Amino acid sequence: MAAACGAGFLWGTGALVVNLLIARFGLSPENVSFWRFVVGAAVLLAVFGRPGLLRALRAQAGLLLAAGACMALYVSCWFLGIERIGAAVPTLIALCLPPVLVTLLAVARGRERLDAPLLLALAAALGGTTLVVLRHGDGGEVAAATLAAGIAFSVASALLYAGFTLVTGRLATTLGPGQATTGLTVVAAAVMGLAAFYTPLAWPNELPPEAWLLYLGLVTAAIALLCFNWGAQRLSPTALTVATLVEPLTAVLLAALLLGQDLAATQWLGAVLMIASIGVLGRRDARRAA
């Protein structure tokens, strides 16, 4: 659980960096995502690129291709939703729908027992996330077609993330977190490289954006995904997806600390609910493992 929360925390720091690169340096989301995965893949290959890696990955080629594509595409769909209807609603859909989906699937497959503690923990996690993210509206009206497209992209992001979560635990168990993360990141970089067909994917010439891209690749791709896969190897899908809800909480707290943004009382309440739900689900998984 600590590893999964750590992944969410690192992804939360990356959210501020991505906003900086887009707003200050004019990089496109596709450009940022591509170089993030490329740098992460290079680092992971340097660490885990031992003889036999290709043979191990080839044995799980189908799952790797599916999960790596999901990892790349859920980020892209989330950005497309934000581009159309602002950040709040796509973030809520993309983060809050996956725990519900994976829980329902786990219950249907008999891998999770739907009882009162689980329902309360899930409700606290989703309600807390809503309080943290939805402090202000995005402002402005959008056309019905644009709203529908934004919601559709956000739901697609949630479905892809749920699928990625369900598959990555099996890959981490079969290959080990290091090899699984390496294979997934290489596939995600290749999938994001397809964006070059419709938008330039140029490496920036100034040092500051280069440094931030290196941070995204090393920390939010390589290290965060290692933590995520290490947790996925040991947690239920429900606990895993709820733990990564730490991501928006981290982004909001860092914005308050570094950018001077005030936190409302409802956001603090949301943070308490999220942390409590993570603790409940962590103890639940520990009892089941014992």
C-alpha positions in Angstrom: 0.0 0.0 0.0 2.9 2.4 0.8 4.4 1.6 -2.7 1.0 2.3 -4.5 0.5 5.5 -2.5 4.1 6.5 -3.3 3.3 6.1 -7.0 0.3 8.3 -6.6 2.4 10.9 -4.8 5.1 10.9 -7.6 2.4 11.2 -10.3 0.9 14.1 -8.3 4.3 16.0 -8.5 4.3 15.3 -12.2 1.0 16.9 -12.6 2.5 20.3 -11.6 5.5 19.7 -13.9 3.3 18.9 -16.9 1.2 22.1 -16.3 4.4 24.1 -16.2 5.8 22.6 -19.4 2.5 23.2 -21.2 1.7 26.7 -19.9 5.2 28.2 -19.7 7.1 26.5 -22.5 4.3 25.7 -24.9 4.9 22.0 -25.2 2.0 19.9 -26.3 0.6 17.1 -24.0 1.6 14.5 -26.7 5.2 15.8 -26.7 5.4 15.7 -22.9 4.0 12.2 -22.7 6.2 10.9 -25.4 9.5 12.1 -23.9 8.4 11.1 -20.4 8.0 7.5 -21.6 11.2 7.6 -23.7 13.4 8.8 -20.8 11.7 6.3 -18.4 12.3 3.5 -20.9 15.9 4.4 -21.3 16.5 4.5 -17.6 14.7 1.2 -17.0 16.5 -0.6 -19.8 19.8 0.6 -18.3 18.9 -0.9 -15.0 16.9 -4.1 -16.0 18.2 -4.7 -19.5 19.9 -8.0 -18.7 20.3 -11.0 -20.9 17.1 -12.9 -21.0 14.9 -9.8 -20.7 13.7 -9.9 -24.3 12.9 -13.7 -23.9 10.9 -13.0 -20.7 9.0 -10.1 -22.3 8.3 -12.1 -25.5 6.5 -14.8 -23.4 4.0 -12.1 -22.2 3.9 -10.1 -25.5 0.2 -9.9 -25.8 -0.5 -8.7 -22.3 2.5 -6.2 -22.5 1.2 -4.7 -25.7 -2.3 -4.4 -24.4 -1.3 -2.9 -21.0 1.4 -0.6 -22.5 -1.1 0.7 -25.0 -3.7 1.3 -22.2 -1.0 3.1 -20.2 -0.2 5.5 -23.0 -3.8 6.0 -24.2 -5.5 6.7 -20.9 -3.2 9.7 -20.4 -3.9 10.9 -23.9 -7.6 10.6 -23.5 -7.5 12.4 -20.1 -5.6 15.3 -21.7 -8.1 15.4 -24.6 -11.0 15.6 -22.1 -9.3 18.5 -20.2 -8.7 20.3 -23.4 -12.4 20.4 -24.1 -14.1 20.9 -20.7 -11.4 21.9 -18.2 -9.6 19.9 -15.6 -12.1 19.1 -12.8 -14.7 16.9 -14.4 -12.2 14.8 -16.5 -10.0 14.3 -13.4 -12.9 13.1 -11.4 -14.2 10.7 -14.0 -10.7 9.4 -14.9 -9.8 8.8 -11.2 -13.1 7.9 -9.6 -14.6 5.6 -12.1 -11.8 3.0 -12.2 -12.1 1.9 -8.5 -15.8 1.3 -9.1 -15.2 -0.7 -12.3 -12.5 -2.9 -10.8 -14.5 -3.5 -7.7 -17.6 -4.6 -9.6 -15.5 -6.9 -11.8 -13.7 -8.4 -8.8 -17.1 -9.0 -7.1 -18.5 -10.6 -10.2 -15.4 -12.9 -10.5 -15.6 -13.8 -6.8 -12.3 -12.2 -5.9 -13.8 -9.5 -3.7 -16.6 -9.7 -1.1 -19.0 -6.8 -1.3 -19.7 -5.9 2.3 -20.3 -2.8 4.3 -16.6 -1.9 5.1 -15.7 -2.1 1.4 -18.6 0.0 0.4 -17.9 2.6 3.1 -14.2 2.7 2.2 -15.0 3.1 -1.5 -17.6 5.9 -0.8 -15.1 7.7 1.4 -12.4 7.5 -1.2 -14.6 8.8 -4.0 -16.2 11.4 -1.9 -12.9 12.6 -0.6 -11.5 12.9 -4.1 -14.5 14.9 -5.2 -14.0 17.4 -2.3 -10.3 17.7 -3.1 -10.7 18.3 -6.8 -14.0 20.2 -7.1 -13.3 23.3 -5.1 -14.0 25.6 -8.0 -15.9 25.1 -11.3 -14.0 25.3 -14.5 -15.9 28.4 -15.5 -17.6 29.2 -18.7 -20.1 27.4 -20.8 -19.3 24.8 -23.4 -21.3 23.6 -26.4 -23.2 20.4 -26.0 -21.1 18.6 -28.5 -17.9 19.7 -26.9 -19.2 18.7 -23.4 -20.2 15.3 -24.8 -16.8 14.8 -26.4 -15.0 15.8 -23.2 -17.0 13.4 -21.1 -16.5 10.6 -23.7 -12.7 11.1 -23.6 -12.8 11.1 -19.8 -14.8 7.9 -19.6 -12.4 6.3 -22.2 -9.5 7.3 -20.0 -11.2 5.7 -16.9 -11.9 2.4 -18.8 -8.3 2.2 -20.1 -6.9 2.9 -16.7 -9.1 0.2 -15.1 -8.0 -2.2 -17.7 -4.3 -1.3 -17.2 -4.8 -1.8 -13.4 -6.3 -5.3 -13.8 -3.6 -6.5 -16.2 -0.5 -5.0 -14.6 -0.8 -7.0 -11.4 -0.6 -10.3 -13.4 2.4 -9.0 -15.3 4.2 -7.9 -12.2 3.6 -11.3 -10.6 4.8 -13.2 -13.7 7.8 -11.1 -14.7 8.7 -9.2 -11.6 8.1 -5.5 -11.1 11.3 -4.4 -12.8 10.9 -6.3 -16.0 7.2 -5.6 -16.2 7.7 -1.9 -15.8 10.5 -1.9 -18.4 8.3 -3.7 -21.0 5.3 -1.5 -20.3 7.2 1.7 -20.6 8.9 0.7 -23.8 5.5 -0.1 -25.3 4.0 3.1 -24.0 6.8 5.1 -25.6 6.3 3.4 -28.9 2.5 4.0 -28.8 3.0 7.7 -27.9 5.5 7.9 -30.8 2.6 7.4 -33.2 1.5 11.0 -32.2 4.3 12.1 -34.5 2.0 11.5 -37.5 -0.1 14.5 -36.5 2.0 16.7 -34.2 5.8 17.4 -33.9 7.6 15.5 -31.1 10.6 17.8 -30.9 13.1 17.7 -27.9 13.3 21.2 -26.5 16.4 23.3 -26.9 16.3 25.2 -23.6 17.7 23.7 -20.4 14.8 24.2 -18.0 12.2 22.2 -20.0 14.8 19.5 -20.7 15.5 19.2 -17.0 11.7 18.9 -16.2 11.3 16.2 -18.9 14.2 14.3 -17.4 12.4 14.5 -14.0 9.2 13.3 -15.5 10.9 10.3 -17.2 13.1 9.3 -14.3 10.7 10.0 -11.4 7.1 9.8 -12.7 7.7 7.1 -15.3 10.5 4.9 -14.1 10.4 5.1 -10.3 6.6 5.7 -10.0 5.7 2.8 -12.3 8.1 0.5 -10.4 6.3 1.4 -7.2 3.0 0.9 -8.8 3.8 -2.5 -10.2 5.4 -3.6 -6.9 2.2 -2.7 -5.2 0.1 -4.3 -7.9 1.9 -7.5 -7.3 0.5 -7.6 -3.7 -2.7 -5.6 -3.6 -6.2 -6.2 -4.7 -7.3 -4.1 -7.7 -9.6 -2.1 -5.6 -7.0 -1.1 -3.0 -4.5 -0.4 -5.8 -6.8 2.1 -7.6 -7.9 3.8 -4.4 -4.2 4.2 -3.2 -3.3 6.1 -6.4 -6.0 8.6 -5.6 -3.2 10.2 -3.6 -2.2 11.8 -7.0 -4.8 14.7 -7.0 -4.3 15.2 -3.3 -0.5 15.6 -3.8 -1.1 18.0 -6.7 -3.4 20.2 -4.6 -1.1 20.2 -1.5 1.9 21.1 -3.6 0.0 23.9 -5.3 -0.9 25.3 -1.9 2.7 24.9 -0.6 4.6 26.1 -3.7 2.1 28.4 -5.5 0.4 29.9 -2.5 -3.1 28.6 -3.2 -5.4 28.4 -0.2 -7.0 25.1 0.8 -10.7 25.1 1.7 -12.0 23.3 4.7 -13.8 20.9 2.4 -10.5 20.0 0.7 -9.0 19.1 4.1 -12.1 17.0 4.9 -11.7 15.3 1.5 -8.0 14.6 2.3 -9.0 13.0 5.7 -11.6 10.8 4.0 -9.1 9.6 1.3 -6.4 8.7 3.8 -8.9 6.9 6.0 -10.2 4.9 3.1 -6.7 3.9 2.1 -6.0 2.8 5.6 -9.1 0.7 5.8 -8.4 -1.0 2.4 -4.8 -1.6 3.4 -5.8 -3.4 6.6 -8.4 -5.4 4.6 -5.8 -6.6 2.2 -3.4 -7.5 5.0 -6.0 -9.6 6.8 -6.9 -11.4 3.6 -3.2 -12.1 2.8 -2.7 -13.4 6.4 
